[in-house]
Amino acid sequence: MGDDLTEKAPPGIDPTTPTFARVYDYFLGGKDNFAADREVADMVMQLVPEAPVVARGNRAAIERAVTYMASDVGIDQFIDIGSGLPTASNVHQFARDANPAARVVYIDNDPIVLAHGRALLTESGVATFIQGDLYEPEKIFTDPALTGMIDLSRPVGVILAAIIHHVPDDRDPAGVVAALLPHLAPGSHVMLTHLHDSGDDPRVEEAKRVLQSGLGGSYFRHSSEIERFMDGLTILEPGVAHVTEWRPNGPTGPLEHPLHTQMVAVMGRKD
C-alpha cells in the first residue's frame, strides 16, 4: 500500500493501530497491512530478522496438520479460530487437496480480516467467514453460519494457530481451550501453535518487550505449560515440538536459528 493508507482503509478500520493479523500478513509477504503494522514488524525483525521464516514455518506446520486430519483421519470439516488474513495458501485449500469434500469455517474478530476473508475466501458450500470471539465459544458454535456448514455431531478439526499466545494468564488460556471441547464430537482433533520460551535464548525477553509494546500482548510460555493447554485431549506424537520438527515432510536438518525454537506445535484428539 502507498502513503495514502488512511484514505484507502475500509470504513471502520483504524490503520494507525497495529493488529496481530496484519503484522503476521506482513511477515508472510502479504499486502493487507498498514504503516503501523509494518513499523511493529520491522521492530521485531531488527531484533530477529528470521521472524518471517518462523511465520512461514508456522503456516507449513498448519498445512501438515490439516493434511493429516483430512487424509489420515478422514475429517472433512474444519474450524479455524483466529484465522487471520487470507494468505496465498489457506486451511480450506490444504483440506480440499487432501479431501475434496472438506468444508471450513474461518473465525476472527478483526474487521479487516472479516472484510478480506469474506471477499476472498467464501465459497458456497466450501468455506465461509464469520465474526467470533475466542472468549465466547457458545456464540461461535451456535452461529447459524457455522452450524449451516459444520455438523457438530461429527468430528471436526479445530485450528488454533498462533492465537492462544495472545491470551494473557489472567484470562486463563487453558480454560479458554477447555471451553471449546464440550462443543466437539469424539474423534475431533485440535491443532495449536504457540510462542515458546525455551529458557535458553536471551533474546526472548527483548522479543517480549517489542511485541507487547507494539501489539499489547504476546506471551511466550514453556512447553510444559503449553502441553497443559491440551488437558482433556489425547496428545498425539510427537507432542509439543518446534513447528519445523512437527511431523516434517522430510529431514529437517539443524534448526537454522535459535528463534525457531520459539514457535511450537501440538495436536490432541478428543476420545
N, C-alpha and C positions, 0 to 999 in steps of 0.2 A: 504494500500500500504506500501511497505517496505522503506528502506533507499535510494534505488536507484530510487527515484521518477523521477528525471530529465531524466534518461535513458528511463523510461517507458512512459514518456509523449508523446502523439501523436505529429507528426510533426506540427510545427507552434504554439504549446501550450507552454506558459511560466509558468512552475509550481512554480516559485518564486514569482509571483504576484497573490495575493488572488483575488477571484471573489465572487460576491454575491451568484451565483448559487451553487458554491462548498461549501461555508460556510453553506448555507441552507441544502445542501445534508448531510453534517456532522451532523447538528442538528437532521436530520431525521434518522440518523443511517446508511446513505449510505456509499459506498466505493469509490465513484468517487471524491476524494478530495486529496489535496496535503498538505505537511507540512505547507506551508504558510497559507493555508486556515484554518487548524486546529489551528494554532497559534492565528489567529484573533478570531476564535470561542471560544477558551479556554479563551482569554481575556474577552470576553463577559460573559462567564459562571462563571468566577471568580467573576464578579460583580453581575450577576443574574443567579444562577445555574439553574433556571427554564426555561431558553431560549429554550431548546429543546421541553419543554412542550408547549410553545407558538407556536412553529413551527408546532407541531402536531395538536394543536387546529386550526391553520390556515388551514391546509390540511383538517381537518374534516369539517370545515365550507364550504370549496370549494365543498366537496363531497355532502353536504346537498343542496347547491345552484344548482349544476348541476343536482342532482336528481329531485329537484323541477322543474327546467326548462324542463327536459326531460319527466317527468311523468305527472305533473300537467298542464304545459303549452303546452306540445306537441312539443317542439323544438327538432329537430333531427340533428342539425348541430351546431358545436361549434368552436370558435376560441380562443385559449389560448395564449395571447400575453405576452412575458416574462416568458415563462413556466418553465424555469429552468430544472435541470436534471431529468430524469425519476426516479420515486420512486417505492416503492412496489405497490402503487395504483395511478392511473393516471386518467385524465379527461375522456379519451375515455372509460376506464373501468367503471367509475361511470355512464357515459351517456348510455352505452350499457346495463348495468344492468337494467336501467330503460326503455330504448327504444332500442331494438336490431338493429334498422335501423340507429342509430346515427352515425355521422361521425365527425371527429375532425381534425383541422389543428393546430399544435403547431408552435409557432414562438419565436425565440430567436436570439440574435446576438452574443452569446458566442460560439466560435468554438468548444470547448469541449462538450458543450451542444448539438450542432448540430451533432457532430460525434456520441455521445452516443444515442441521440434521434433517428437518422436515423437507427442506428443498432438495437435498441431495440423496438422502438415504431411503426415504419412504417409498416402498414398492408394494403395490397391492398384493396382499397375501404372503409377502416375503419379509418385510421389515417395516417397523413403524417407530416413531419417536414420540415420547411423552414426557411431560414435566413431572418431576417427582423429587422427593427429598429423602435421602438415606435415613434420616431420623424419623420418618413417618412411613414405616413399611406397610401398615394397614392400608393407607391410601394408595400406595404403589400397587399392591396385589389385588385391590378391588377396583382399580381404574378400568372402566369399560373398554378402553383401547387395548389394555393388556389382556383382560380376560377374553376379549374377542379374538385375540391372536394366539394366546397361550392356554393350554388345557392343564390347569394346576393339579389335576388328579393324576397326571403322568409325570415322569421325571423331567426336570429341566436342568440346564446348565447355567449357573449364575456366575457372572464375571464381576469381580471387584478389583479392577486393575488400578493401582496407584491412587486409591481413594481412601482406604482406611488410615493411611498415614497422615491424612488431614484431619482426623478425628482426635481432638485433644483428650488427655487422660480423664479430665473431669466430665467428659461426655460418654465415658465408658465404652471404648471401641469394641471390647469383647462382647459387651451387651448389645451393641449395635448389630454385630454379625449374628449373634444368637437370636435376635428378634426376627431375623429373616427366616430362620429354619422351620418354624411351625407352618409356614405357608408353602413349604416344599414337600413334594411327594417322596416316599422312599425311592432310592435309586438316583435322586438328584445329586449333582456334583457342584461344588463351589470352588472357583479358582480365585486366588488372592495374590496380588503382588504388593510389596511394601518396602519402603526405605529401611535400610538395615544399618544398625550401629554394631560393627564387629568388635568394637572396643580397642582396635589396634591401628586406627588411622586418625592421626591428629587433626586432619582436615574436616572431620565430621562436625566438630564444634563450629568451625567457620562456615561450613555449608549450612548448618542450622541457623546461624545468625543471618546469613544472606537471605535464605528462604523465608524466615519468619519476619524479617524486617520488610521484605518486599511483598510478601503474599499473606502474612498474618498467621501462618501455621503449617509446618511440615515436621512431623515427628519421627525421628529415627529411633527404632526400637531393636532390641536384641532378638535373635532368632527364637529364643525360648519364650519370649513374650508373644511373638507373632504366632508361634505354634499354639499358644493358649487361645488365640482368636478362633481356632478351629474346633474348640470344645463342642461335643455333640455330633461331630463328624469323624469318620474313619479317615485318617490322613494316609494318602497314597504315596507310594515311592516316587521320588527319592526324599520325601519330607520337605523341610524348608531348605531350599537350595538357591544359589545365585541364579539369576534369570538366564545367564549364558550356560549354566550347567543343569537346568531343569529339563530333563528329557531331550537333550540336543539331538538334532538330526544326524550329526556326525561328530567326529572328535572335536573337542573344544579347544584343546591346547591350553597353554597357561593363560590365566586372566591377564588381559593386556594392561590393566591399570588397577591400582588398589580401589579406585572409586567403584569398580564393577562389583565389589563385594557389598556395596551399599544399596542394592536392589535385589530382593529375593522373591521367590515364588513358592506357593504351596497349593495343593489341591486336596479337598476332602470329599468324601461320599456320605450321603445320608442313608443309613441302613434301615 
